[in-house]
Amino acid sequence: MTRKNDLIPSFPVTRLRRTRMKPFSRAMTQEHHLTAADFIWPIFVTEGNNLAEAIEGMDGVKRFSLDQLAEQTKKALALGIPAMAIFPRIDPSLKDEDGTNALAADNLVCRAIAAIKAASPNMGVVVDIALDPFTTHGHDGLIRHGEVDNDATLEVLRAQALNYAAAGADIVAPSDMMDGRVGAIRGALDANGHSDVMIMSYAAKYASTLYAPFRQAVSANALTELDDKSSYQMNPANSDEAMREIALDIREGADFIMIKPGMPYLDIIRRTSDEFNIPVFAYQVSGEYQMINSLMKTLPEPKQKALVMEMLLAFKRAGCTGILTYFACDIAEWLNRS
């Protein structure tokens, strides 16, 4: 069998540098591109008024009070960013063992959805389906008898997804890693008049230390009853298991697949893109953001842009349809100026 590379003449007839030597030919032969439409912007929201709070451990990222969301939404839309993902810092007085505030029709997430949609009905709104911002213990599900109870949690996740769909969310994104959650949510949405609401499943969410700054940002880092989330998030050593998780979520009704974290799991993104006919997204998580940001501080401005572009192009090269990144607005501005 003749392989593609067998047809390439050897040096000196073939000189691959030829197409790299001038800007126009480099541009003509570039295989992957970034546009503002590739990005979902994760945004942190908090109670209060006129707040844009700095977040410890995430330099340059802020929590916004709801009265600031109109301005932020219009900025993102003007840059060409198609969607924003809401992550709340819930008032500690509203947290309890079972995360009941997640089901309140007037909770912070529901009001944030309304604020974004009031500012721009065309902005896509993605909401996280998990209980960790709402629980006193910081876990994604209900704890029963010292363990996260999968099946009991499904009931709450169904109700949380319905709550957010009723508030106007376009995409619900279960990040909890409970077995059966996508099917449970899809069934509930369809049965309650929300068949157009999409599901972006965190199908392969690994138990990673790279989430630490995020947990600080949403004040969900207590983890009082169990040491970590490894009983439900994936083992970083496993890749075949990720393919099984993804296959199950597709069968249960996922519209998009999410891989999280991003950069350490490019192999998972590549396998997913190759094996499944479904849009694949990556989340460049808080720890990745902060590591890149730390290096950026040592570089002149043009190199800062080049660094972030290189990191994000790696996702597209690996097979991503789109990327959740805290750099979304920065990169969109750079792209719009170029």
MISE-749037 format. One record per residue (C-alpha): x, y, z; residue in one letter; residue number from 1. Coordinates in steps of 0.2 Angstrom, whole numbers. Each point is the difference from the previous one (the first is absolute). Last residue first. Example, Ala and Ser with C-alpha at 12.3 -4.5 7.8 and 13.67 -1.06 7.14 Angstrom:
BEGIN
u; v; w; residu; num
68; -5; 36; s; 2
-6; -17; 3; a; 1
//
This chain:
BEGIN
u; v; w; residu; num
-23; 210; 66; s; 338
-10; 11; 11; r; 337
-16; -11; 1; n; 336
12; -15; 4; l; 335
8; 9; 14; w; 334
-17; 5; 8; e; 333
-6; -17; -2; a; 332
15; -7; 9; i; 331
-2; 12; 15; d; 330
-19; -4; 1; c; 329
2; -19; 0; a; 328
16; -1; 11; f; 327
-11; -7; 14; y; 326
-2; -15; -12; t; 325
-14; -12; -5; l; 324
5; -7; -17; i; 323
-8; -5; -16; g; 322
-1; -13; -13; t; 321
15; -9; 7; c; 320
10; -12; -11; g; 319
17; 0; 7; a; 318
6; 14; -12; r; 317
-15; 10; 7; k; 316
6; -3; 18; f; 315
18; 4; -5; a; 314
-5; 16; -8; l; 313
-5; 6; 18; l; 312
17; -3; 7; m; 311
9; 8; -14; e; 310
-12; 15; 0; m; 309
4; 3; 18; v; 308
18; 0; -2; l; 307
0; 10; -16; a; 306
-10; 14; 9; k; 305
12; 0; 14; q; 304
14; 1; -12; k; 303
-6; 16; -8; p; 302
-2; 7; 18; e; 301
18; -3; 6; p; 300
1; -16; 10; l; 299
3; -3; 19; t; 298
-18; 4; 5; k; 297
-6; -12; -13; m; 296
8; -15; 9; l; 295
-11; 3; 15; s; 294
-15; 2; -11; n; 293
3; -17; -8; i; 292
1; -8; 17; m; 291
-15; 9; 6; q; 290
-11; -5; -15; y; 289
5; -18; 1; e; 288
-5; 0; 18; g; 287
-16; 9; -4; s; 286
-6; -13; -13; v; 285
2; 1; -19; q; 284
-16; -9; -2; y; 283
-1; -10; -16; a; 282
-14; -2; -13; f; 281
-4; -14; -12; v; 280
-14; 0; -12; p; 279
-7; -17; -4; i; 278
5; -14; -13; n; 277
10; -11; 12; f; 276
16; -10; -2; e; 275
12; 13; -7; d; 274
-6; 15; 9; s; 273
0; -10; 17; t; 272
17; -7; -3; r; 271
7; 17; -4; r; 270
-8; 8; 16; i; 269
6; -14; 11; i; 268
18; 2; -7; d; 267
-2; 19; 3; l; 266
-3; -4; 19; y; 265
14; 9; 9; p; 264
-5; 16; -10; m; 263
-18; 0; 4; g; 262
-7; -5; 17; p; 261
-14; -5; -4; k; 260
-7; -7; -16; i; 259
-17; 5; -5; m; 258
-12; -9; -12; i; 257
-14; 9; -9; f; 256
-18; -5; -4; d; 255
-1; -13; 14; a; 254
-16; -12; -2; g; 253
3; -15; 10; e; 252
9; -9; -14; r; 251
12; 14; -1; i; 250
3; -1; 19; d; 249
3; -19; -1; l; 248
13; 2; -14; a; 247
9; 14; 9; i; 246
1; -10; 16; e; 245
7; -15; -9; r; 244
12; 10; -10; m; 243
6; 8; 17; a; 242
3; -18; 7; e; 241
12; -3; -14; d; 240
10; 15; 5; s; 239
4; -3; 18; n; 238
15; 6; 11; a; 237
-8; 16; 4; p; 236
-13; -10; 10; n; 235
-17; 7; -4; m; 234
-12; 10; 12; q; 233
-12; -10; 11; y; 232
9; -8; 14; s; 231
15; 11; -4; s; 230
-9; 16; 7; k; 229
12; 3; 15; d; 228
2; -3; 18; d; 227
-18; -4; 4; l; 226
-11; 8; 14; e; 225
7; 17; 1; t; 224
4; 4; -18; l; 223
0; 19; 4; a; 222
6; 6; -17; n; 221
-16; 7; -8; a; 220
3; 19; 3; s; 219
-4; 3; -19; v; 218
17; 8; -3; a; 217
9; -11; 12; q; 216
-6; -15; -9; r; 215
5; 7; -16; f; 214
18; 3; 7; p; 213
1; -18; 5; a; 212
-6; -8; -16; y; 211
17; -5; -7; l; 210
2; -13; 14; t; 209
-10; -11; -12; s; 208
-13; -14; 2; a; 207
-4; -1; -18; y; 206
-16; 5; -9; k; 205
-3; -10; -15; a; 204
-18; 1; -4; a; 203
-2; 18; 5; y; 202
-16; 0; -10; s; 201
-6; 15; -10; m; 200
-19; -3; 0; i; 199
-11; 11; -11; m; 198
-17; 8; 4; v; 197
-12; -3; -15; d; 196
-9; -14; 8; s; 195
-5; 12; 15; h; 194
-19; -4; 1; g; 193
0; -10; 16; n; 192
2; -18; -6; a; 191
14; 5; -11; d; 190
10; 8; 13; l; 189
-3; -14; 13; a; 188
5; -13; -12; g; 187
16; 9; -6; r; 186
5; 3; 19; i; 185
-2; -18; 5; a; 184
9; -6; -16; g; 183
14; 12; 3; v; 182
1; -5; 19; r; 181
1; -19; -2; g; 180
17; -2; 10; d; 179
4; 16; 9; m; 178
15; 10; -7; m; 177
-6; 16; 8; d; 176
4; 12; -15; s; 175
-18; 0; -7; p; 174
0; 14; -13; a; 173
-17; 7; -4; v; 172
0; 10; -16; i; 171
-12; 14; -5; d; 170
-5; 6; 18; a; 169
-16; 10; 1; g; 168
-6; -1; 18; a; 167
-11; -15; -4; a; 166
16; -9; -6; a; 165
9; 5; 16; y; 164
-14; -8; 11; n; 163
-2; -15; -11; l; 162
19; -3; 1; a; 161
0; 1; 19; q; 160
-15; -12; 1; a; 159
8; -13; -10; r; 158
16; 3; 10; l; 157
-9; -3; 16; v; 156
-8; -16; -6; e; 155
17; -6; -6; l; 154
8; 3; 17; t; 153
-10; -14; 8; a; 152
6; -12; -13; d; 151
19; 4; 2; n; 150
1; 2; 19; d; 149
16; 8; 4; v; 148
6; -10; 15; e; 147
1; 2; 19; g; 146
-17; -8; 3; h; 145
-8; 12; -12; r; 144
8; 15; -8; i; 143
-10; 8; -14; l; 142
10; 5; -16; g; 141
13; 12; -6; d; 140
10; 1; 16; h; 139
5; 16; 9; g; 138
-6; -5; 17; h; 137
-11; 15; 4; t; 136
-9; -3; -17; t; 135
-5; 13; -13; f; 134
15; 3; -10; p; 133
3; -19; 0; d; 132
-17; -5; -6; l; 131
2; -4; -18; a; 130
-8; 6; -17; i; 129
11; 14; -7; d; 128
-9; 13; -10; v; 127
3; 5; -18; v; 126
-8; 16; -7; v; 125
1; 5; -18; g; 124
-1; 18; -4; m; 123
-14; 4; -12; n; 122
-12; 6; 13; p; 121
12; 14; 4; s; 120
0; 11; 16; a; 119
-16; -8; 6; a; 118
7; -17; -4; k; 117
15; 3; 11; i; 116
-10; 7; 14; a; 115
-12; -14; -1; a; 114
13; -14; 1; i; 113
8; 9; 14; a; 112
-16; 0; 10; r; 111
-2; -19; -3; c; 110
18; -2; 6; v; 109
-2; 10; 15; l; 108
-15; -9; 6; n; 107
-18; 7; -3; d; 106
-7; -17; -6; a; 105
7; -9; 14; a; 104
6; -17; -5; l; 103
19; 3; 3; a; 102
-4; 7; 17; n; 101
-3; -17; 6; t; 100
18; -5; 0; g; 99
-3; -16; 10; d; 98
12; 4; 15; e; 97
-5; 18; 0; d; 96
6; 17; -8; k; 95
-11; 15; 0; l; 94
10; 9; 15; s; 93
16; -4; -10; p; 92
-6; 13; -13; d; 91
3; -10; -17; i; 90
15; 4; -11; r; 89
-8; -4; -17; p; 88
7; -7; -16; f; 87
-9; 6; -16; i; 86
7; -5; -17; a; 85
-1; 13; -14; m; 84
-4; -3; -18; a; 83
3; 6; -18; p; 82
16; 11; 2; i; 81
0; 12; -15; g; 80
9; 14; 9; l; 79
-16; 10; 0; a; 78
-8; -14; 9; l; 77
13; -1; 13; a; 76
-1; 19; 4; k; 75
-19; -1; 0; k; 74
0; -14; 12; t; 73
13; 9; 12; q; 72
-10; 16; 0; e; 71
-17; -9; 3; a; 70
8; -11; 13; l; 69
6; 14; 12; q; 68
-17; 2; 9; d; 67
2; -19; 4; l; 66
15; 2; 10; s; 65
16; -5; -8; f; 64
14; -12; 5; r; 63
17; 4; -8; k; 62
14; -8; -10; v; 61
16; 10; -2; g; 60
11; -11; 11; d; 59
-9; -16; 5; m; 58
7; -5; 16; g; 57
-10; 12; 11; e; 56
-15; 6; -10; i; 55
-1; 19; -3; a; 54
-17; 7; 3; e; 53
-11; 10; -12; a; 52
-14; 6; 10; l; 51
-13; 13; -3; n; 50
-13; -8; 11; n; 49
0; -16; 10; g; 48
-2; -18; -3; e; 47
13; -9; -11; t; 46
4; -6; -17; v; 45
15; -9; -8; f; 44
1; 0; -19; i; 43
6; -14; -12; p; 42
1; 7; -18; w; 41
-4; -13; -13; i; 40
12; 2; -15; f; 39
1; -7; -18; d; 38
-11; 15; -6; a; 37
15; 12; 4; a; 36
10; -9; -14; t; 35
15; -11; 1; l; 34
7; -9; -15; h; 33
7; -17; -5; h; 32
9; -6; -15; e; 31
11; 15; -4; q; 30
6; -3; -18; t; 29
-6; 17; -8; m; 28
6; 10; 16; a; 27
17; -8; -1; r; 26
1; 4; -19; s; 25
-5; 18; 3; f; 24
12; 2; 15; p; 23
16; -6; -9; k; 22
12; -14; 3; m; 21
-12; -14; 6; r; 20
-6; -6; -17; t; 19
18; -2; -5; r; 18
5; -8; 16; r; 17
-8; -17; -6; l; 16
14; -2; -12; r; 15
-4; -15; -12; t; 14
11; -2; -15; v; 13
15; 1; 12; p; 12
-5; -10; 9; f; 11
-12; -15; -2; s; 10
-15; -1; -12; p; 9
-17; -2; 10; i; 8
-11; -14; -7; l; 7
5; -12; 14; d; 6
-7; 13; 12; n; 5
-18; -4; -5; k; 4
2; -18; 2; r; 3
0; -13; -14; t; 2
-7; -17; 5; m; 1
//
